[in-house]
Structures are given as structure tokens and as C-alpha cells.
Amino acid sequence: MRVRRYDPESDEASHFQEYQIEVPGHSTVLDALIQVREEDDPSLALRCSCRASICGSCAMTVNDTPRLVCKTKLTDVSPDGETVVVEPMNNQRVVKDLVVDLQFFWSKIRAVEPYLQPKGEEPEIEYIASNDSMLNLLTPMGCIMCGACVSACTVLEVDKTFLGPAALAKAYRFVADPRDGQVNQRLSTLNESSGAWDCTRCYFCVDVCPKGVDPMD
């Protein structure tokens, strides 16, 4: 494995470090990284939690593609034992090694006001929504906030003011919710500069999403 290393407490620029390891055939990239940290180099910094593609915390760049490393098998990215290159996510500040600062990511999510804003008086029991309308929301609600789509976004590489695919998917989740009363205001905001129309339709966010959220659509 070739892992991009970066230590903010040193004067060195980021650089690659190679590790020669042996792992079982069913191992994931995350399994390999954890083995490196536990057996070869305890200074390697990485972020992970559930190891089951649920929490989204282990998104990294593997062979130039953003992925959840807990669900990326080594046999898929290195079928014949080729070198696997692991780097932190793109478009976000690197804290150390493979760990990025997610403040930029969350600032985009907060910008679309990701909470229900109902119109009129609150009902006595509950808000009623049709089954079809809620089924329509299942796809955007599948987002686990891993940031892989943001890492792959070609617009954010050149324009940090762009909302980005994760925020746009989250915005749609509320625009399409029949219980929300601010649809016109939300669409007006998304219609402005740095909103939905700045997407270049490169399709990368769709390709890398581990949950099939399809933020471009």
C-alpha cells in the first residue's frame, strides 16, 4: 500500500509512505489500514467507526476514486496484488494523514436549512403525508453524510462557494417533502449563483455514492 502521509506538526509537505503487508483474501482496504496502524505504524491517522457502511466516517480516496474503505475489498481494487494507493478525500482540509476536517462539508449542509419548516398551525396529532410522497424521499434520505460526492465534485475544485452535491441532495429532501411550507423560498435560493445550476453534470458524484443517492438528479 502507498499511503499519503501528512503531519501538521512537522515542516514536511505531504508525501507517500509504502507498506508491505499480507492480509486474507476477504480483507477490505480499511482492514489493511487498521493492520498497518496496529502492527507496523501506530502514528498513521485515519477515521472509522461502524465498519459496516452505515456511519460514513471512513471515506477516503483509493486509486484516485472516493470510496468507503470499509466496503472496498482489496480484491476489487487490486485483483492481482497491485499497489493500492490511499489518500484523504479531496476538496477538504487535511487534518492529518487520512483524516480531513469536515467543517467545510457541514457548512454546505447547514446552508440549505436541513430541517422541516411547516406552513400554518401545527396539527394536533401528526403531519399527514401520502405513502407515495414519502417513498419518493427514500433515495435522498439514504445519504449517510460520508462526503464522497463532495470529494469527487469537479466544481468544488475550482469554486468553493458551490453548494455541492451532498447539500443539493439534502435540499431536495425538503423541497419534495409535502409537509414543508418553504418550497418556493428554498427553490429561489437554489436558483441563485452557486446553487443547482452551477453543477456541470460530470456524473462523478453519482458514480461514487455508496448508497445510490444520485445527488446530481
Buried (B, 14 or more C-beta within 10 A) or exposed (E): BBBBBBEEEEEEEEEEBEBEBEBEEEBBBBBBBBBBBEEEEEEBBBBBEEBEBEBBBBBBBBBEBBBBBBBBBBEEBBEEEEEBBBBBBBBBEBBBBBBBEBEBBBEBBEBBBEEEBEEEEEEEEEEEEEEEEBEBBEBBBBBBBBBBBBBBBBBBEEEEEBBBBBBBBBBBBBBBBBBBEBBEEBEEBBEEEBBBEBBEEEEBBBEBBBBEBBBBE
